[in-house]
Amino acid sequence: MEVVVALKSLRLLPAVALAAALVCSAAGPAAPLDAGRGPADPVYPALGNAGYDVQWYDLAFTYRADTRRVDATATVTALTLRRLPRFELDSAGLDVRAVRVQGTPAAFRAHGEKLEVVPARPVAPGTPMAVTVDYTADPHAAGPHTGWVPTEDGFAVAGQPDAAHTVFPCNDRPSDKAGFTVSVTAPDALFGVANGSLAATVSQGGLTRRTYVSRDPMASELLQVSVGDYTVVRRTGPGGLPLRDVVPTRRAAATEPALALTAGQLDWLEQRLGPFPLETYGLMPADTDDPAAFDFTGLETQTLTVYKPAFLLQPEQKIGAHMMHELVHSWFGNSVTPTTWADLWLNEGHADFYGLLYRYDRGWPDSGGLTTLDARMKETYRHGDQWRHDSGPVAAPTAANLYDTQRYLGGALVLYALRQEVGEQVFDRIEREYLRRYRGADAGTRDFVATASRVAGRDLGPFLDAWLYGDRTPPMPGHPDWATGPATGRQRAFAAVPRGSGTL
């Protein structure tokens, strides 16, 4: 079902990958399988694969309501970077039935979190390689390490940070962004959705297939696919931006007050970060009454943020700052994707920074009763040494503490310190230049530092390195009286943050 509030023609792309011309390597024996293009990810070194650069994912999901299972086909179009007599995709928990390379059956072997593929003949370097994998998955029987979120009558997806490959075979590292075409087939009584814009709808034999195309490149962990009894609500945002919310039909009226906030939030944020960088935006409270199905409040799957059940039923003052946090990720995390997971502070620090600015701009006290960004940052600064002791430096996470407060409020504190050091006008120029320069691509901590230095006209490397990698919290510019408390060696109960939750 679709409710049209202010319908605007959607901007669509062809549902095929565009040709790409990238660097080719000389033919020769394949190098040992390694962690992908460039050094291994410092947080998840086992993810990522060598020898190719993914250009496009063509995914087809068919939800079987009788078995609650999903039959799927993933076609990965990649450009080979060297001769490949064999290669790997990241894949775990999928019942793989067949693999084809360039349309020809290939040998394959699942081991650990990899799918090793041996094509009938080696693939030459510089070749657009199409790898098709047929498989089945059970969203309702997945283990603790999964990107599937089961719902009463379907499923949703939450692949961040390291679980996209439990939903579809992929090169599961944030730097290998690609185009996506996603087809979702479900019984007519249900509605299948995915990222991007709706390109085609075909109904036959009691089933409806909806095909979506993402105009902008996307990292694997940002995929959203869902099936449920949904209503699609369309409206128009600032500058004519198409907005699409996907809500459980039974909660469409109740969630409308929250959904109606997005246009105003976009207007507020565009004044600070520039025009919205993606083709559309919307919210999707997944269709389930089981709060245990989610270990997050909201998750910034690209163009369609998924929310925990019932979260959006609360008053604006309870949810507005967190909605802003998730919206900021369209700029920091989606349009500009972190090169590695060690760069997560760029996503979460920015999301918390602007989420807090929005909170105090609206006059909403935080949970501690503080009403200004300065007061909140002073309180955060007090915990700085303890958090560095408990969770390491801001830009040096591990898999065990990736989503600790240090990456969220700790990251926001780094941005506040930078703004104090260079002034608000220069800080705003740094933000916009960083987003402009890396739009649709990936960027890491060194890229942000280089951009800040270039815009400020001086080397900010030593200043930011101390804030990002130091064992002690540096002095806060403009606030020589601010002090940190002692690091006691005791793990603070408030330090852990569920992924996607923010600290607002």
N, C-alpha and C positions, 0 to 999 in steps of 0.2 A: 504494500500500500504506500502511496506517495501523496503527501500533502504539500501543495505548492503555496508558499507564502509570497515569494517574489522570484519567479522563475527567470533564469537568464541562460542563454545558450552556453553550454559547456565547451571549453576548449579541448579538443581531442587530438590525439596523436594516432598515427597508423599503428596497428597491433603487431608490428614486426620490428626487429632491431635495426637500427641504422648502421650502415657500414662504418667501420673505424679503421684508422691507419695509425698503428703504433709501432714501436721499435721491435725489430725482429732480431733474433740471435742466429748465429751460424749453425748449420746442421751438425749433429754430432751425438755422442751418447748422452742419454738423459742423466742429469745430475741427480744425486740422491733426493728423495722427497723431503721437502723442508717446509717451513711455516709460511711460505708465500712470497709475494713481491716485496723484497726488502727484508729487514730484520723481523724476527718473530715478535708477536705481540708480547709485551712484558708482563701482562696480567694473565692472558690465556695463550701461552706459547704453542699449544697443540693445535689451535685453530688457524685456518688459513692454509692454502695449498700452492705449490709452486708450478711454474711453467705456463700459466695462462692468466688472462685478465678478462673477467666476465663483462660482457657488453649488455646482455639482456636475459631476463628470466621470463619464460612463458609457462605459467602454472595453471593447471586445470584441476579443480577439486570437485568431487561429486559426493554429496552427503547422502548416505543410505539410512533413512529414518528407521527402518526395521531393525538394522543391526547397530545403528549409531556409529558406524565406521565411515571412513572416508577413503574412497578410491581416488588416486591422484596420478597425474603425469606432470613431470617437471622437465622442460627443455631448457638447457643452459647453453646459451650461445656465447662463446668466448673466443678471444684472439690468442693463439698460441704464441708464447714468447721464446720457445725453443722446440726442438724435435721431441715429440712425446710418444715413446713406445708404451707408456703407461702413465697414469696420473690419478689423483685422488680428489674427491669431493668430501666436504664435511657432511656427515650423515649419522644419525643415531636413532634407534627405536623405530625405524621404518621397515616394513616388510617389503623388501625390494623384489619385484617379480622379473624384471627384464631391464636391460640397458642397451641402448643403441648409440653408436657414434657415427655421425654422417649418414644415418639411416640404416647402418649395418649392425647386426647383433654383435655385442662385445662381451667378453668375459668380465666377471666382476666378483668382488669379494668384500664382504662387510667385516671390519675388524675395529674394535674399539669405537671411536666416534668418526671413523672414516669409511668411505666407500671407494675401494681401489678398482679402477677400470683399466682393462687391457684391450684396446681396440684391435680390430682384425688386422690392421696395418698401422704402423706409426704415423702420427699426424705431423706434417711438416711445420716448421716454424713460420710464423706470419700468416697462418691459415685461420679463417673464421671456422671454428669447430662447434658443431651442434651435438650436444650430449642429451639424450632423452632417457629418463628414468621413470618406469612404471612402478608404482608402489601402493601399499595400503597402510593406513594408520588408524588407531583407535584413540580418539581424544579422551575417552572416558576410562581408559585403562592405562594411561601413561603414568610413569613413575615420577619421583620428585624432581628429576632434572628434565623438564619438558617445557616446550613453548605452547602447548595446547591448554586452553582453559575450557573445561567442559561446562555446558549449561544445560538447562532442563530439556530443551528441544534442539540442541545443536552444539555450537562451540564458538569460541573466539580464539585469538592468538596473542601471545605475549612473549616474543623471542628475546627480549633484552635481559641480560647482555650476551649470553652464550648458549642460547637454546633455539635459535632460528633453524638450525640444521636438524632439530627433532621434528620440524614441520615440513621442510623440503630440503633436498640435497642442494648444497650451495658452497660458495667460498665465504665462510662465515667470519669475515673480519670487516670492521667498519670502513676501512679505506677502499675496499673493492666495490664501489657503488655501481649500480647498473640500472637499466630501464626495466620496467615490469609490465607484463600483461597478465591479468589474473581472471580466470573464468571460474564461476561458482555455480554449480548445479544443485538444486534442492527441490523437494516437493513443492507444488504450487502454493500450499498453505504456509510455507516458510519463505524467508527472504534472504538471499545470499548477497553479501557486500564485501568490498575490498577497498584498498587505497585507490586514490586517483579519481578519475571521472568515468562514468558509465558510457561505454561505447556501443554496446549491442545487447538486446534482450531477445531470446528465442524460447518459446514454449512449445512443448510437444509431449504427449503421452503422460500428462500429469506432472511433468517436471519443467522447471524453468531455469535456463542458463543465462546468467548475467555476466558480461565481460567488461572488465575495467582496465583502463590504461593509465599509467602514471606518466605525466609529462616530464617530471623532474627526476633525475637519478636518485636512487634510494639505496641505503645500506640494508643488508639482509635482516638485521635485527629490528627494522622498522616496519616490516610487513604486517598488515592487518587483513585477516580473512575471518568472516563470521557468518554463521547461519542462525536464524532465529525468527520468532514472530515479531518482526520489526515494522515500524512505520518510518518512512523517510520524510523529513521535513526540510524543505528548501527555502532559503531566503537570500537576501543580497546584503553583502557587507560593504565596507568603505571602498570607494572606487569601482563599484560594481562587482567585487569579488564574490563568486558563487559560494554560498555556505550550504553545507549538507550535514544535517544531524540524523543519526540512525538510532532510534529509541524503541524499547519494547512497547508494543502497541498498548498494552495494559497500563503503561505509565506515561503515555504521550502527553496527556493533559497535565499531569503532576510535574513533569520535568520541564514544561514550557517556560516557566519563569527563569530557570537557570539557562536554558538554551538561548533565551532572548538577550542574555548578557553579552554574548560573544561579539556582536557588532561594536558595541561601545568599548569593550576591552581591546579590540583590534585598533580602533581609532586612537586610543590612549597609547598603545605600544608603537604604532606606526609613527607617531610624532617623535619617538625616541630612537627607533631603529630603522626607520625607512619603510617603504612599501612591503607588504606581505610577500614573501619570496616564493610561495608555492601556488599551485593552480586552484586550490580550494581548501577549505578547512571545515571541521565539524567535530561533534562530540558523539560518543557511543557508549552509553551505560549498558553493559552487557546484560543479556536477558537471563538472569538467574537470581534466586533468592538465597543462595548459599554464600555467605560472606567469606567462608573458608576457601572458596574457589579462587580467590585473589590474594596474593601477597603484596599488593600495591594498592594505592588509592587511585592514581591515574597513570597512564603510560602513553607516551607521545608517539604512538605509531603514526606514520607520516600521513598527513591530511585528515586523519580520523583518530582523535585521542580516545582511548578506551578507558572507561571509568568503572570503579567498583560499584556493585549494586547499591542503589539507594543514596549514593553520595550526593547526587545532584538534586535530591529532594529537600536539602537543607536550605536555610535562609542564606541570602547573598553574603552577609558578613561572615558566615562560616565557611563559605566555599570560594569566594571571589579571588582571594590571594592565591589559592592553589590553582584555580582555573588559569590565572595569569601565569603562574609557574609553568604549567603545561603548554600554554600558548607560546611562551618565549622559546620553547624547544623547536618551534617551526623554524626559527632563525638559527639558534645555537643547538645543534644536535641533529637536525634534519637537513636543512639547506646546507649548512656547514657541518659536516660530520667529523667527529674526532678521528685522527689518524690511527691511534691506538687507544685501548681502554685506560691507559695511564693518563690520557688527556680528558678523562670524564669531568674533571673540575670545570672545564670550559663550558660544558653543558649545564651541569647542576649549579655551579657557582653563579652563572649568569641568570639562570631561571630563578634562583632564590633572591638574587640581587634586585631584579626588576619586580619580582613578586612582592618583596618587602616594600619597595618604593610605591607600588600600587596600593598596598595595604594602608600605609601611612598617608598617602595622598587622599585616600578615601576617608581618613579619620577613624580607622578601625584599630583599636589597641590590639597588640598581640597577646599570646597566652600568658605572658609575664606582666601584662599591663603597660608595656612600653609603647610610646606613641610616635617616635621618630626613628629614622634610620641611624642617626648618630648614637642614640641611646642603645639601640639594638647592637650596633657594631662594638660599642664600648663593652657591653656585656659579653659579646662573642669573643672579643679580644682577651677578656679575663680568663677564658678557658683555653686560649691558644696553645700554651705549653703542654697542658694536659692532653689535648687532642693530638698533638704531635707525638707525645709519648705513647698514647694508646693506639693511634692509627697511622703513624708515620707522617711525613710531609704531605702537603696538599696534593702535589703532582707525582707522588710515588706510592700509589695504592698497591695492594695485593688482592688476589681473588677473595680472600677472607674478609677484607675490610673495604671493598670497593665502594659500598653504599653507606659508609659511615658518615656522620655529620661533617667530618673534615672535608669531604668532597662537595658538600652543600653549603652550609654556613661558612666553613673554612674557605671555600672558593669565593664566596661573596665577600669575605673579609679581604682577600687579596685584591679584588676589584675595587673595593672601597679604598684600600691603601693606595692603589694606583691613581684613583681619582683625586685623592688628597695630594698626591705627589705632583701631578701634572695640571690639576685644575679641571673643572667640569667641562669647559669648552673643548679642551684638547682630548679629554677622556671620551667625550661624545664623538669626536672625529675619529679616534682610534676604533671605536666600536663599529662605526659605519664603514670605515675603510676595510676592516677585517672581514665584515660580512660581504662587502662588495667584491673584494679580491678573491674570496674562496667560495662564493656562491655556487651551489651545485657540485662542490668538490669536497675533499677532506682537508683538514688542517690540524696541526698539533700545537703543543705548548710553545715550541720554538718558533712556529709561524706567528703566533700571537705576540710573543716577545719582540720579534723582528718588526711586525707591523706597528706595535706601540712605539718602538724606538724610531722608526722612520717618520711617523706622524709627529712625534714629540720633538724631533730634530736633535735627539741625543741618545746615547746608549743607555737603555733602561735594563739591560741584561743583568748587571750586578744587583740592582734594586729588586727586580722581580725574582731572580734566582734565590735570593735570601728568603723571600716570602713563599716561594713554591717548593723549595727543596731543603731549607734550613731546619735544623733540629730544635731551634728556639725561635720564638715569635719576634720579629724585628720591631724596633720602635715605630709607632704609628705617626706618620707625618701630620703635623698640625695639632697633635695631641700628646705632648711630651709627658703629661700627667697620667696617661693610661698605663695600667700595670696588669701583668698576668699573675694568676695565682700559681702556687707551687704545683709541680707535677708529682702526685703522690704515689704513682705506680699502681693505683687501683683503677681498674676499668670502669669508666662511668656508665651508668645504666642508660643515659640519654644518648650515648654516642652512636648507637646503631640506628639506621634509618632504612625502612623497607624500600626497595627499589621503586622509583617513581613517586615517592610520597612527598618529598620536599620536607622542609622544616618550618613551614609557615603557620 
